[in-house]
């Protein structure tokens, strides 16, 4: 609890006595560095239920090459998803387009999956979905990316779709237990990269970051 002392000042001409409070010690603060950012990706191919987990978000927020063409280290140690948006164009003139985001439930039996979708039959307008993680879903909570198989949501969209992912993340403060190294075949030592949305496991990727330096 902060401590204050009230300081009395002299009267102003024709007015009442002024008072102010002086803080005797610094206020408490959240020392972790927390950032909020919206990352954008393009789908190089159609996706049906592509899974995104905590490791994926770890690579999205930024990584640094620590071994040449081998490993990269994430710069953030915890994540909280805020919103996912998809614009999915028709595959061909006159065909329909589908965009969907399925949020994975929490503990078994406590919360079921919820899916948000839009199927457009327009010849010119994309299907569009923009949604926040439902309350008590796995994706609505702060994530430790070291937890294995923590799938947060699944994406369905057509080739050429735009996917926006907005999230909060906390920069690491050398707490090594909360950072898992990721694989990157072309990373240079000490260089900053941003990985694909679906590249958390170091395998193939489909959702490529827009206007950010990446490893492929």
C-alpha positions in Angstrom: 0.0 0.0 0.0 1.5 3.4 -1.0 2.1 6.0 1.6 1.2 9.7 1.1 1.5 12.8 3.2 -0.7 15.8 2.8 1.2 19.1 2.3 -0.6 22.3 3.1 0.2 25.4 1.2 -0.6 29.0 1.8 -3.8 30.6 0.8 -4.2 32.1 -2.6 -5.5 35.6 -2.8 -9.2 35.5 -2.3 -9.2 31.7 -2.2 -9.0 28.7 0.0 -5.9 27.0 1.3 -4.4 24.6 -1.3 -3.5 21.0 -0.5 -1.5 18.3 -2.4 -0.3 14.8 -1.7 3.3 13.8 -2.0 4.2 10.1 -2.4 6.9 8.9 0.0 7.9 5.8 -1.9 7.6 4.6 -5.6 4.4 2.8 -6.5 4.4 -0.9 -7.3 4.4 -1.8 -11.0 4.3 -4.8 -13.3 8.0 -5.3 -14.2 7.5 -7.6 -17.1 7.5 -6.0 -20.5 4.1 -6.6 -22.1 3.3 -5.8 -25.8 0.2 -6.1 -28.0 0.5 -6.5 -31.7 -1.5 -7.7 -34.7 0.4 -10.0 -37.0 -0.7 -10.6 -40.6 -0.2 -13.8 -42.7 -1.1 -15.0 -46.2 -2.2 -18.6 -46.9 -0.1 -20.1 -49.8 -2.5 -23.0 -50.0 -6.0 -23.9 -48.9 -6.2 -25.0 -45.2 -8.7 -27.3 -43.6 -8.5 -27.4 -39.8 -4.9 -26.3 -39.6 -4.0 -26.4 -35.9 -2.2 -23.5 -34.1 -0.6 -24.1 -30.7 1.5 -22.2 -28.2 4.7 -22.9 -29.9 3.3 -21.4 -33.1 2.6 -18.1 -31.3 6.1 -18.3 -29.8 7.6 -18.1 -33.2 5.1 -15.5 -34.5 6.2 -12.9 -31.8 9.8 -13.0 -33.0 12.9 -15.2 -32.6 16.7 -14.7 -32.7 19.2 -17.0 -34.4 21.5 -18.6 -31.8 22.9 -21.5 -33.9 23.6 -21.0 -37.6 20.9 -22.7 -39.7 19.7 -24.8 -36.7 18.0 -23.2 -33.8 16.3 -19.9 -33.0 15.2 -18.6 -29.6 11.9 -16.8 -29.0 12.0 -13.4 -27.5 8.7 -13.8 -25.6 7.8 -16.3 -22.9 4.0 -16.0 -22.5 1.1 -15.3 -24.8 -2.6 -14.5 -24.7 -4.7 -14.5 -27.9 -7.0 -11.6 -28.4 -8.6 -11.9 -31.8 -8.3 -14.0 -35.1 -9.6 -12.6 -38.4 -9.8 -14.3 -41.8 -10.6 -13.0 -45.3 -10.9 -16.0 -47.7 -11.4 -15.3 -51.4 -13.4 -17.5 -53.8 -11.2 -20.2 -55.5 -12.5 -19.2 -58.9 -15.0 -16.7 -60.3 -18.5 -17.7 -59.2 -17.4 -20.3 -56.6 -18.1 -19.9 -52.9 -15.5 -19.2 -50.2 -15.4 -20.5 -46.7 -13.5 -19.1 -43.6 -13.7 -20.7 -40.2 -12.0 -20.5 -36.8 -12.5 -23.2 -34.3 -11.4 -22.5 -30.7 -10.4 -25.6 -28.7 -12.1 -26.1 -25.3 -10.4 -26.3 -22.0 -10.2 -29.3 -19.8 -12.2 -32.3 -21.0 -15.8 -32.1 -19.9 -15.7 -28.5 -18.9 -15.9 -26.7 -22.2 -16.6 -27.8 -25.7 -15.1 -26.4 -28.9 -16.7 -23.4 -30.5 -16.5 -22.6 -34.2 -17.1 -19.3 -36.0 -17.5 -19.5 -39.8 -18.8 -17.7 -42.9 -19.5 -19.2 -46.3 -19.8 -16.6 -49.0 -21.3 -17.3 -52.5 -20.3 -13.8 -53.8 -18.2 -13.7 -57.0 -16.3 -10.7 -55.7 -16.4 -10.5 -51.9 -14.3 -12.8 -49.6 -15.8 -14.8 -46.7 -14.9 -13.0 -43.5 -14.6 -14.1 -39.9 -13.4 -12.0 -37.0 -13.7 -13.4 -33.4 -12.3 -13.4 -29.9 -11.6 -16.6 -28.0 -14.7 -17.5 -26.0 -14.6 -17.2 -22.2 -13.0 -20.2 -20.6 -11.6 -21.6 -23.8 -7.9 -22.6 -23.8 -7.1 -19.7 -26.2 -8.6 -17.1 -23.8 -5.9 -17.7 -21.2 -2.2 -16.9 -20.9 -0.1 -19.6 -22.5 3.1 -21.2 -21.6 4.5 -22.4 -25.0 6.5 -25.2 -23.4 3.4 -27.2 -22.8 3.2 -30.0 -25.3 0.2 -30.3 -27.7 -1.6 -27.2 -26.4 -3.7 -26.6 -29.5 -5.5 -23.2 -29.2 -7.5 -22.9 -32.5 -7.9 -24.4 -36.0 -8.1 -22.5 -39.2 -10.0 -23.3 -42.4 -9.6 -21.0 -45.4 -8.8 -20.9 -49.1 -5.5 -20.3 -50.9 -4.6 -16.6 -50.9 -6.5 -15.9 -47.7 -5.4 -13.1 -45.3 -5.2 -14.1 -41.6 -4.7 -11.6 -38.8 -3.7 -12.7 -35.3 -3.8 -10.2 -32.5 -2.2 -11.1 -29.1 -0.5 -9.9 -25.9 2.9 -11.3 -25.2 5.5 -10.8 -22.4 9.2 -10.5 -23.3 11.5 -13.0 -21.7 13.7 -12.0 -18.8 16.1 -14.9 -19.0 13.7 -17.3 -17.4 14.9 -20.3 -19.5 12.3 -22.6 -18.2 9.7 -20.7 -20.2 11.5 -20.6 -23.5 11.6 -23.5 -26.0 14.1 -23.3 -28.9 12.5 -23.6 -32.4 14.1 -25.0 -35.6 14.9 -22.8 -38.6 16.9 -24.1 -41.5 18.2 -20.8 -42.8 18.7 -18.6 -39.7 21.8 -16.5 -39.3 23.5 -16.0 -35.9 22.1 -13.0 -34.0 19.5 -12.1 -36.6 15.9 -11.4 -35.9 13.1 -13.4 -37.6 9.4 -13.9 -37.5 8.1 -17.4 -38.2 5.0 -18.6 -40.0 1.8 -18.9 -38.0 1.8 -22.7 -38.4 5.6 -23.3 -38.0 5.8 -23.9 -34.3 7.1 -27.4 -34.6 9.8 -26.5 -37.1 8.1 -28.4 -40.0 6.4 -27.2 -43.1 4.5 -23.9 -43.2 1.5 -22.4 -45.0 0.7 -19.1 -43.3 3.5 -16.7 -44.3 4.1 -13.5 -42.3 3.5 -10.3 -44.3 6.2 -7.5 -44.4 8.4 -9.2 -41.7 11.8 -10.8 -42.0 11.4 -14.6 -41.9 13.6 -17.7 -42.4 12.4 -18.9 -45.8 
